[in-house]
């Protein structure tokens, strides 16, 4: 499976997740990298489509290594790169029978909490 290294001039978003064993057919635990070609239209960059590149398999400093299909369209310098969380690994709800959390306020000023809520789904019975 071919790979491509995407090098960025700035820090990579800390929430990007990678999985060194991910492939284009098994992306579990890896974020999917997308890109969109940008076209200068006056003073605005516009895009016509979003292209899936593949799963992130490594992050080293400001470089993300991505698996991609043979013959896939690859990004060019200046294209907009983005990522999406893998839904099979990043559920929006808590799972299980219990959750424990701690809320701290390090301020010396008076603070008041208005509300706390969560959505919890029992993972098994």
DSSP file (Angstrom, degrees, kcal/mol; ACC not computed):
  #  RESIDUE AA STRUCTURE BP1 BP2  ACC     N-H-->O    O-->H-N    N-H-->O    O-->H-N    TCO  KAPPA ALPHA  PHI   PSI    X-CA   Y-CA   Z-CA
    1    1 A X              0   0    0      0, 0.0    68,-0.1     0, 0.0     2,-0.1   0.000 360.0 360.0 360.0 126.1    0.0    0.0    0.0
    2    2 A X        -     0   0    0     66,-0.5    66,-2.0    65,-0.0     2,-0.3  -0.364 360.0-158.5 -74.3 153.7    1.6    3.4   -1.0
    3    3 A X  E     -A   67   0A   0     64,-0.2     2,-0.4    -2,-0.1    64,-0.2  -0.871   6.5-155.5-126.5 161.6    2.0    6.2    1.5
    4    4 A X  E     -A   66   0A   0     62,-2.0    62,-2.5    -2,-0.3     2,-0.6  -0.998  13.0-138.4-135.9 140.2    2.4    9.9    1.3
    5    5 A X  E     -A   65   0A   0     -2,-0.4     2,-0.6    60,-0.2    60,-0.2  -0.881  13.2-158.6 -98.5 123.7    4.0   12.3    3.8
    6    6 A X  E     -A   64   0A   0     58,-3.1    58,-2.3    -2,-0.6     2,-0.5  -0.913   9.5-161.1-102.5 116.3    2.2   15.6    4.3
    7    7 A X  E     -A   63   0A   0     -2,-0.6     2,-0.3    56,-0.2    56,-0.2  -0.850   4.4-164.1-103.2 130.0    4.5   18.2    5.7
    8    8 A X        -     0   0    0     54,-2.6     4,-0.1    -2,-0.5    54,-0.1  -0.873  22.6-141.3-114.7 144.8    3.0   21.3    7.4
    9    9 A X  S    S+     0   0    0     -2,-0.3     2,-0.2     2,-0.1    -1,-0.1   0.710  88.1  43.4 -75.2 -19.0    4.7   24.5    8.3
   10   10 A X  S    S-     0   0    0      1,-0.1    -2,-0.1    52,-0.1     0, 0.0  -0.665 105.4 -66.7-119.6 174.3    2.9   24.8   11.6
   11   11 A X        -     0   0    0     -2,-0.2     2,-0.2     1,-0.1    -1,-0.1  -0.277  52.1-117.2 -60.7 145.2    1.9   22.4   14.4
   12   12 A X        -     0   0    0     49,-0.3    -1,-0.1     1,-0.1    51,-0.0  -0.605  41.5 -87.7 -82.1 144.8   -0.5   19.7   13.6
   13   13 A X    >   -     0   0    0     -2,-0.2     3,-1.6     1,-0.2    -1,-0.1  -0.288  35.0-134.2 -52.6 130.3   -3.8   19.7   15.4
   14   14 A X  T 3  S+     0   0    0      1,-0.3    -1,-0.2    -3,-0.1    -2,-0.0   0.662  99.1  64.3 -67.4 -15.8   -3.3   17.7   18.7
   15   15 A X  T 3  S+     0   0    0      2,-0.1     2,-0.3    70,-0.0    -1,-0.3   0.482  70.9 115.7 -89.4  -0.2   -6.6   15.7   18.2
   16   16 A X    <   -     0   0    0     -3,-1.6     2,-0.3    69,-0.0    69,-0.0  -0.547  51.9-160.1 -68.7 126.9   -5.4   14.0   15.0
   17   17 A X        -     0   0    0     -2,-0.3    14,-2.4     2,-0.0    39,-0.3  -0.844   7.8-168.9-110.1 146.4   -5.2   10.2   15.8
   18   18 A X        -     0   0    0     -2,-0.3     2,-0.4    12,-0.2    39,-0.2  -0.912  13.5-159.1-130.8 160.7   -3.2    7.7   13.8
   19   19 A X    >   -     0   0    0     37,-1.9     3,-2.0    -2,-0.3    39,-0.1  -0.936  10.7-153.4-138.9 113.3   -3.0    3.9   13.7
   20   20 A X  T 3  S+     0   0    0     -2,-0.4    37,-0.1     1,-0.3    -1,-0.1   0.685  97.3  50.8 -62.9 -16.8    0.2    2.3   12.3
   21   21 A X  T 3  S+     0   0    0      7,-0.1    -1,-0.3     2,-0.0     7,-0.1   0.374  84.6 119.4-100.5   4.4   -1.7   -0.8   11.3
   22   22 A X    <   -     0   0    0     -3,-2.0     2,-0.3    34,-0.2     5,-0.2  -0.330  39.4-175.0 -69.8 151.3   -4.5    1.0    9.5
   23   23 A X        -     0   0    0      3,-2.6    -2,-0.0    44,-0.1    44,-0.0  -0.802  44.8 -94.3-132.5 176.9   -5.2    0.4    5.8
   24   24 A X  S    S+     0   0    0     -2,-0.3     3,-0.2     1,-0.2    45,-0.1   0.718 128.5  39.9 -69.4 -17.9   -7.6    2.0    3.3
   25   25 A X  S    S+     0   0    0      1,-0.2     2,-0.4     2,-0.0    -1,-0.2   0.650 121.2  42.0-101.5 -19.1  -10.1   -0.8    4.0
   26   26 A X        +     0   0    0      1,-0.1    -3,-2.6    -5,-0.1    -1,-0.2  -0.852  61.2 158.5-128.7  95.3   -9.5   -1.0    7.8
   27   27 A X    >   +     0   0    0     -2,-0.4     3,-2.5    -5,-0.2    -5,-0.1   0.244  17.2 151.1-101.7  12.2   -9.2    2.5    9.3
   28   28 A X  T 3  S+     0   0    0      1,-0.3    -7,-0.1    -7,-0.1     3,-0.1  -0.186  73.6   6.5 -54.2 127.7  -10.1    1.6   12.9
   29   29 A X  T 3  S+     0   0    0      1,-0.2     2,-0.4    57,-0.1    -1,-0.3   0.393 109.9 101.7  84.0  -2.6   -8.4    4.0   15.3
   30   30 A X  S <  S-     0   0    0     -3,-2.5   -12,-0.2   -11,-0.1    -1,-0.2  -0.925  70.7-124.4-117.2 139.3   -7.1    6.3   12.6
   31   31 A X        -     0   0    0    -14,-2.4    25,-2.4    -2,-0.4     2,-0.5  -0.503  28.7-120.4 -73.4 148.9   -8.4    9.6   11.4
   32   32 A X  E     -CD  55  84B   0     52,-2.2    52,-2.1    23,-0.2     2,-0.4  -0.804  22.5-142.2 -94.3 129.0   -9.2    9.9    7.7
   33   33 A X  E     +CD  54  83B   0     21,-3.3    20,-2.9    -2,-0.5    21,-1.5  -0.771  22.3 179.4 -94.9 133.7   -7.3   12.6    5.9
   34   34 A X  E     -CD  52  82B   0     48,-3.1    48,-2.6    -2,-0.4     2,-0.3  -0.838   5.8-168.2-123.9 161.9   -9.1   14.6    3.2
   35   35 A X  E     -CD  51  81B   0     16,-2.3    16,-3.2    -2,-0.3     2,-0.4  -0.985   9.2-155.2-146.9 160.6   -8.1   17.4    0.9
   36   36 A X  E     - D   0  80B   0     44,-2.1    44,-2.3    -2,-0.3     2,-0.1  -0.988  23.6-124.0-136.5 127.5   -9.6   19.9   -1.4
   37   37 A X        -     0   0    0     -2,-0.4    11,-0.5    12,-0.4     2,-0.4  -0.468  29.9-143.4 -65.2 138.6   -7.9   21.6   -4.3
   38   38 A X        -     0   0    0     -2,-0.1     2,-0.4     9,-0.1     9,-0.2  -0.870  12.3-164.0-109.7 141.6   -8.2   25.4   -4.0
   39   39 A X  E     -E   46   0C   0      7,-2.3     7,-2.1    -2,-0.4     2,-0.6  -0.987  24.2-123.1-123.9 128.4   -8.6   27.7   -6.9
   40   40 A X  E     +E   45   0C   0     -2,-0.4     2,-0.6     5,-0.2     5,-0.2  -0.610  30.3 179.5 -75.0 118.5   -8.0   31.5   -6.5
   41   41 A X  E >   -E   44   0C   0      3,-3.1     3,-1.5    -2,-0.6     2,-0.7  -0.843  65.9 -55.7-121.2  90.6  -11.2   33.3   -7.4
   42   42 A X  T 3  S-     0   0    0     -2,-0.6    -2,-0.0     1,-0.2     3,-0.0  -0.676 120.0 -23.2  73.8-114.4  -10.4   37.0   -7.0
   43   43 A X  T 3  S+     0   0    0     -2,-0.7     2,-0.4    -3,-0.1    -1,-0.2   0.354 125.1  81.5-109.9   3.7   -9.3   37.2   -3.4
   44   44 A X  E <  S-E   41   0C   0     -3,-1.5    -3,-3.1    -5,-0.0     2,-0.5  -0.879  70.9-133.6-114.5 141.9  -11.0   34.1   -2.1
   45   45 A X  E     -E   40   0C   0     -2,-0.4     2,-0.3    -5,-0.2    -5,-0.2  -0.791  30.2-173.5 -86.5 132.8   -9.9   30.5   -2.3
   46   46 A X  E     -E   39   0C   0     -7,-2.1    -7,-2.3    -2,-0.5     2,-0.4  -0.905  10.0-154.8-125.0 155.3  -12.8   28.2   -3.4
   47   47 A X        -     0   0    0     -2,-0.3    -9,-0.1    -9,-0.2     3,-0.1  -0.951  11.4-164.5-129.7 152.1  -13.0   24.5   -3.7
   48   48 A X  S    S+     0   0    0    -11,-0.5     2,-0.3    -2,-0.4    -1,-0.1   0.680  72.3   6.5-106.8 -24.1  -15.2   22.3   -5.9
   49   49 A X        -     0   0    0    -12,-0.3     2,-0.5     2,-0.0   -12,-0.4  -0.996  59.9-126.2-157.6 157.9  -14.9   18.9   -4.1
   50   50 A X        -     0   0    0     -2,-0.3     2,-0.5   -14,-0.1   -14,-0.2  -0.935  27.4-158.4-109.0 128.4  -13.5   17.1   -1.1
   51   51 A X  E     -C   35   0B   0    -16,-3.2   -16,-2.3    -2,-0.5     2,-0.4  -0.916  13.4-132.2-114.4 129.1  -11.3   14.1   -1.8
   52   52 A X  E     +C   34   0B   0     -2,-0.5   -18,-0.2   -18,-0.2    21,-0.1  -0.659  23.3 178.6 -78.2 127.5  -10.6   11.3    0.6
   53   53 A X  E     -     0   0B   0    -20,-2.9    16,-0.5    -2,-0.4     2,-0.3   0.891  43.4-100.6 -93.2 -53.1   -6.9   10.6    0.8
   54   54 A X  E     -C   33   0B   0    -21,-1.5   -21,-3.3    14,-0.1    -1,-0.3  -0.936  48.1 -37.0 155.2-174.8   -6.8    7.8    3.4
   55   55 A X  E     -C   32   0B   0     -2,-0.3    12,-2.0   -23,-0.2     2,-0.4  -0.469  54.1-114.8 -79.8 147.0   -6.1    6.9    7.1
   56   56 A X  E     +B   66   0A   0    -25,-2.4   -37,-1.9   -39,-0.3    10,-0.2  -0.672  34.6 174.4 -76.5 126.7   -3.3    8.6    9.1
   57   57 A X  E     +     0   0A   0      8,-3.0     2,-0.3    -2,-0.4     9,-0.2   0.552  61.8  11.3-112.4 -11.6   -0.7    5.9   10.0
   58   58 A X  E     -B   65   0A   0      7,-1.3     7,-2.7   -41,-0.1     2,-0.4  -0.973  50.8-160.2-162.3 149.7    2.0    8.0   11.6
   59   59 A X  E     +B   64   0A   0     -2,-0.3     2,-0.4     5,-0.2     5,-0.2  -0.989  13.9 173.3-132.7 125.1    2.7   11.5   12.9
   60   60 A X  E >   -B   63   0A   0      3,-2.7     3,-1.1    -2,-0.4     2,-0.5  -0.877  64.7 -58.1-134.8 100.2    6.2   12.7   13.4
   61   61 A X  T 3  S-     0   0    0     -2,-0.4   -49,-0.3     1,-0.2     0, 0.0  -0.530 123.4 -12.7  65.6-119.0    6.5   16.3   14.3
   62   62 A X  T 3  S+     0   0    0     -2,-0.5   -54,-2.6   -51,-0.1     2,-0.5   0.018 118.6  96.2-103.0  26.2    4.8   18.3   11.6
   63   63 A X  E <   -AB   7  60A   0     -3,-1.1    -3,-2.7   -56,-0.2     2,-0.5  -0.970  52.4-166.1-121.2 127.5    4.6   15.3    9.2
   64   64 A X  E     -AB   6  59A   0    -58,-2.3   -58,-3.1    -2,-0.5     2,-0.5  -0.954  11.3-150.1-109.1 127.6    1.5   13.1    8.8
   65   65 A X  E     -AB   5  58A   0     -7,-2.7    -8,-3.0    -2,-0.5    -7,-1.3  -0.858  19.2-171.5 -97.5 131.1    2.0    9.8    6.9
   66   66 A X  E     -AB   4  56A   0    -62,-2.5   -62,-2.0    -2,-0.5     2,-0.2  -0.973  20.3-134.8-128.7 133.6   -1.1    8.7    5.1
   67   67 A X  E     +A    3   0A   0    -12,-2.0     2,-0.3    -2,-0.4   -64,-0.2  -0.615  31.9 177.6 -75.9 144.9   -2.0    5.4    3.3
   68   68 A X        -     0   0    0    -66,-2.0   -66,-0.5    -2,-0.2   -14,-0.1  -0.982  31.7 -96.2-145.3 159.2   -3.7    5.9    0.0
   69   69 A X    >   -     0   0    0    -16,-0.5     3,-1.9    -2,-0.3     2,-0.2  -0.387  49.7 -94.1 -70.9 150.5   -5.0    3.8   -2.9
   70   70 A X  T 3  S+     0   0    0      1,-0.3    -1,-0.1    -2,-0.1     3,-0.1  -0.455 113.9  16.4 -61.3 132.9   -2.9    3.1   -5.9
   71   71 A X  T 3  S+     0   0    0      1,-0.3    -1,-0.3    -2,-0.2     3,-0.1   0.474  91.6 147.3  81.5   1.6   -3.8    5.7   -8.5
   72   72 A X    <   -     0   0    0     -3,-1.9     2,-0.3     1,-0.1    -1,-0.3  -0.361  58.7-100.5 -69.5 150.2   -5.6    8.0   -6.1
   73   73 A X        -     0   0    0    -21,-0.1     2,-0.3    -3,-0.1    -1,-0.1  -0.547  42.4-150.6 -68.7 132.9   -5.5   11.7   -6.7
   74   74 A X        -     0   0    0     -2,-0.3     2,-0.0     1,-0.1    -1,-0.0  -0.763  18.1-101.0-108.2 152.2   -2.9   13.2   -4.4
   75   75 A X        -     0   0    0     -2,-0.3     2,-0.3     1,-0.0    -1,-0.1  -0.332  30.6-143.9 -70.6 153.6   -2.8   16.8   -2.9
   76   76 A X    >   -     0   0    0      1,-0.1     3,-2.3    -2,-0.0    -1,-0.0  -0.742  39.3 -76.2-107.6 160.2   -0.7   19.5   -4.4
   77   77 A X  T 3  S+     0   0    0     -2,-0.3     3,-0.1     1,-0.3    -1,-0.1  -0.354 122.3  29.0 -55.2 134.2    1.1   22.3   -2.5
   78   78 A X  T 3  S+     0   0    0      1,-0.4    -1,-0.3   -41,-0.1     2,-0.1   0.221  87.5 130.7  96.5 -13.9   -1.5   24.8   -1.5
   79   79 A X    <   -     0   0    0     -3,-2.3     2,-0.5   -42,-0.1    -1,-0.4  -0.398  65.9-108.6 -69.6 151.9   -4.4   22.4   -1.3
   80   80 A X  E     -D   36   0B   0    -44,-2.3   -44,-2.1    -3,-0.1     2,-0.4  -0.734  33.6-158.1 -86.1 122.8   -6.5   22.5    1.9
   81   81 A X  E     +D   35   0B   0     -2,-0.5     2,-0.3   -46,-0.2   -46,-0.2  -0.838  19.1 163.3-102.9 136.5   -5.9   19.4    4.1
   82   82 A X  E     -D   34   0B   0    -48,-2.6   -48,-3.1    -2,-0.4     2,-0.3  -0.912  19.9-145.9-142.7 169.8   -8.5   18.4    6.7
   83   83 A X  E     -D   33   0B   0     -2,-0.3     2,-0.4   -50,-0.2   -50,-0.2  -0.959   0.4-153.7-139.0 158.2   -9.3   15.3    8.8
   84   84 A X  E     -D   32   0B   0    -52,-2.1   -52,-2.2    -2,-0.3     2,-0.1  -0.987  28.2-110.7-130.5 142.5  -12.4   13.5   10.2
   85   85 A X        -     0   0    0     -2,-0.4     2,-0.6   -54,-0.2   -54,-0.1  -0.417  35.3-109.0 -69.4 144.6  -12.6   11.3   13.2
   86   86 A X    >>  -     0   0    0      1,-0.2     4,-1.9    -2,-0.1     3,-0.9  -0.660  24.1-151.9 -75.9 119.3  -13.2    7.6   12.7
   87   87 A X  T 34 S+     0   0    0     -2,-0.6    -1,-0.2     1,-0.3     5,-0.1   0.773  91.0  60.5 -68.1 -26.2  -16.7    7.0   13.8
   88   88 A X  T 34 S+     0   0    0      1,-0.2    -1,-0.3     3,-0.1     3,-0.2   0.774 117.0  31.4 -72.6 -23.1  -16.1    3.3   14.7
   89   89 A X  T <4 S+     0   0    0     -3,-0.9     2,-0.6     1,-0.2    -2,-0.2   0.660 118.5  53.6-104.9 -20.4  -13.4    4.4   17.3
   90   90 A X     <  -     0   0    0     -4,-1.9    -1,-0.2     2,-0.0     2,-0.1  -0.734  68.8-178.3-122.0  81.5  -14.8    7.8   18.4
   91   91 A X        -     0   0    0     -2,-0.6     4,-0.1    -3,-0.2    -3,-0.1  -0.411  30.0-131.7 -75.0 155.6  -18.4    7.4   19.6
   92   92 A X  S    S+     0   0    0     -2,-0.1     2,-0.3    -5,-0.1    27,-0.2   0.532  84.2  59.8 -86.4  -5.5  -20.2   10.5   20.7
   93   93 A X  S    S-     0   0    0     25,-0.1     2,-0.2    27,-0.0    27,-0.2  -0.823  86.7-105.2-122.3 159.2  -21.5    8.9   23.9
   94   94 A X  E     -f  120   0D   0     25,-1.6    27,-2.1    -2,-0.3     2,-0.3  -0.578  36.1-154.8 -76.2 145.4  -20.0    7.3   27.0
   95   95 A X  E     +f  121   0D   0     -2,-0.2     2,-0.3    25,-0.2     3,-0.2  -0.921  44.0  42.4-120.8 149.4  -20.2    3.5   27.1
   96   96 A X  S    S-     0   0    0     25,-0.9    27,-0.1    -2,-0.3     3,-0.1  -0.739  90.1 -65.2 121.5-166.0  -20.2    1.2   30.1
   97   97 A X  S    S+     0   0    0     -2,-0.3     2,-0.3     1,-0.2    -1,-0.1   0.647 105.5  12.2-102.7 -19.5  -21.7    0.9   33.6
   98   98 A X        -     0   0    0     -3,-0.2     2,-0.3     2,-0.0    -1,-0.2  -0.987  54.3-159.6-153.4 161.3  -20.1    3.9   35.3
   99   99 A X        -     0   0    0     -2,-0.3     2,-0.4    -3,-0.1    -3,-0.0  -0.993   6.8-160.2-142.0 145.2  -18.1    7.0   34.7
  100  100 A X        +     0   0    0     -2,-0.3     2,-0.3     2,-0.0    -2,-0.0  -0.994  18.6 161.7-128.9 131.9  -15.9    9.0   37.1
  101  101 A X        -     0   0    0     -2,-0.4     2,-0.4     2,-0.0    -2,-0.0  -0.974  23.5-146.7-146.3 160.4  -14.9   12.6   36.5
  102  102 A X        -     0   0    0     -2,-0.3     2,-0.5     2,-0.0    -2,-0.0  -0.993   5.5-157.3-131.4 134.6  -13.6   15.5   38.6
  103  103 A X        -     0   0    0     -2,-0.4     2,-0.4     2,-0.0    -2,-0.0  -0.957  16.8-175.7-113.8 127.2  -14.2   19.2   38.1
  104  104 A X        -     0   0    0     -2,-0.5     2,-0.5     2,-0.0    -2,-0.0  -0.934  17.6-162.2-124.7 146.3  -11.7   21.6   39.5
  105  105 A X        -     0   0    0     -2,-0.4     6,-0.1     2,-0.1    -2,-0.0  -0.968   4.8-176.7-124.8 113.6  -11.6   25.4   39.7
  106  106 A X        +     0   0    0     -2,-0.5     2,-0.2     2,-0.0    -1,-0.1   0.401  51.5 108.4 -90.0   3.0   -8.2   26.8   40.3
  107  107 A X        -     0   0    0      1,-0.1     4,-0.1     2,-0.1    -2,-0.1  -0.498  63.3-147.4 -79.6 149.1   -9.4   30.4   40.5
  108  108 A X  S    S+     0   0    0     -2,-0.2     2,-0.1     2,-0.1    -1,-0.1   0.535  74.8  94.2 -89.7  -8.3   -9.6   32.2   43.8
  109  109 A X  S    S-     0   0    0      1,-0.1     2,-0.1     0, 0.0    -2,-0.1  -0.481  93.3 -90.5 -80.6 154.8  -12.7   34.1   42.6
  110  110 A X        -     0   0    0     -2,-0.1     2,-0.3     2,-0.0    -1,-0.1  -0.428  50.1-173.1 -62.9 134.6  -16.1   32.9   43.4
  111  111 A X        -     0   0    0     -2,-0.1     2,-0.4    -4,-0.1    -6,-0.0  -0.966  11.1-162.3-132.6 149.7  -17.4   30.6   40.7
  112  112 A X        -     0   0    0     -2,-0.3     2,-0.6     0, 0.0    -2,-0.0  -0.997  11.8-142.9-135.2 133.1  -20.8   29.0   40.1
  113  113 A X        -     0   0    0     -2,-0.4     3,-0.1     1,-0.2    -2,-0.0  -0.835  10.1-170.0 -97.9 128.1  -21.7   26.0   37.9
  114  114 A X        -     0   0    0     -2,-0.6     2,-0.3     1,-0.3    -1,-0.2   0.908  63.0 -14.9 -82.0 -44.6  -25.0   26.3   36.1
  115  115 A X        -     0   0    0      2,-0.0     2,-0.4     0, 0.0    -1,-0.3  -0.995  44.4-163.7-161.4 150.1  -25.4   22.8   34.8
  116  116 A X        +     0   0    0     -2,-0.3     2,-0.3    -3,-0.1    -3,-0.0  -0.995  24.2 162.2-134.0 135.6  -23.6   19.5   34.0
  117  117 A X        +     0   0    0     -2,-0.4     2,-0.3     2,-0.0    -2,-0.0  -0.982  10.5 178.1-148.6 161.3  -25.1   16.9   31.7
  118  118 A X        -     0   0    0     -2,-0.3     2,-0.5     2,-0.0   -25,-0.1  -0.975  28.1-124.3-154.8 164.6  -24.0   13.9   29.7
  119  119 A X        -     0   0    0     -2,-0.3   -25,-1.6   -27,-0.2     2,-0.4  -0.977  31.8-174.7-115.0 120.4  -25.5   11.2   27.5
  120  120 A X  E     -f   94   0D   0     -2,-0.5     2,-0.5   -27,-0.2   -25,-0.2  -0.957   8.3-170.0-121.8 132.9  -24.7    7.7   28.7
  121  121 A X  E     -f   95   0D   0    -27,-2.1   -25,-0.9    -2,-0.4     2,-0.2  -0.986  28.1-121.3-122.4 126.9  -25.5    4.5   26.9
  122  122 A X        -     0   0    0     -2,-0.5   -25,-0.1   -27,-0.2     3,-0.1  -0.493  19.1-153.1 -65.7 127.6  -25.2    1.1   28.6
  123  123 A X        -     0   0    0     -2,-0.2     2,-0.3     1,-0.2    -1,-0.1   0.755  68.7  -3.5 -80.9 -23.9  -22.7   -0.9   26.5
  124  124 A X              0   0    0    -28,-0.1    -1,-0.2     1,-0.1   -28,-0.0  -0.983 360.0 360.0-158.9 165.2  -24.0   -4.4   27.5
  125  125 A X              0   0    0     -2,-0.3    -1,-0.1    -3,-0.1    -2,-0.0   0.354 360.0 360.0-122.4 360.0  -26.6   -6.1   29.7
